[in-house]
Each structure stands twice: as C-alpha cells, then as structure tokens.
Amino acid sequence: MAKSKGNRIQVILECTEHKASGLPGTSRYHTQKNKKNTTGRLELKKYNPILKKMTIHRETK
C-alpha cells in the first residue's frame, strides 16, 4: 500500500502591497503548510524584488 502524503499542502503567497500599487507584474512565493495546525490563511514577510523591500505576502485561494 502507498503511504498518504499527510497534512502538508503546497500554497502560493502573493504580495499585498504590490497588488494595491497598480504596478505591472506580481511577487509570488511557493511554500508548504500543515493544514491541521494552520487552518487560517498564512501571512509571511518576504522580499518583493519589484518594490525592492520586505512586504507582507498572504496566501491566495
């Protein structure tokens, strides 16, 4: 029998400030989270190369 992958799922993080600024392009990161321990949307501070600063990236649908 094959093992199940468990509770970890892959999520996409998208910059919130870049979306509001109206500039072309997007800043996205891929990461994993445990869906049992972290039921809400994930928010992390990541570097946005277009804005050239650290911004909050929020999990997309």
N, C-alpha and C positions, 0 to 999 in steps of 0.2 A: 504494500500500500504506500501511496505517496504521502509525504508529510504536508500538512497545511502550512501556508506562509505565515500564519499568526495574525496579530492585530496591527502590524505596521502597514501603513499605506503611503503612497507617494502623493505629495501635494505640491502645488505651484504657488509661490509667493510673488505678489505684484506690488510695485511701489505705489503708495497712496498719493504722495506729493507730485510725482510725475504726471499722474492721471489728471490732477487738478490744474497743473500748469498749462496744459494745452500744447506742449512741445511734441514734435513727432517722435515716434519710437516708444519702446517700453523697456522697463528694467524688470526682469523676471528671474527668479531662482527656483530650483527644484530641490526639495528636501523630503524627508520622511517623518512621520509622526505615528505615535501609538494611539489608535482611535479609542481605546478604552480609557486610557489615562488622560488624554487631552480631547475632550468632547467638543469644546468650542473651537472657534477659528484661531489659528496660530498667527501671532504677530511677532516679528523679529526686526531688529535694527540691522540693515545690510547696506553696503556701499552701492550707490547709484552712479555709474560711470558717466551718464549724460549730464546730471546735475553736479557731479563731482563732489558729493558729500554723503554722509551717512543719513539714511532716511528710514522710515518705518515701512516695512513690507508686510502685507496682510494676505492671508490665504484666500485664493479665489475658489469659486464653486467648482 
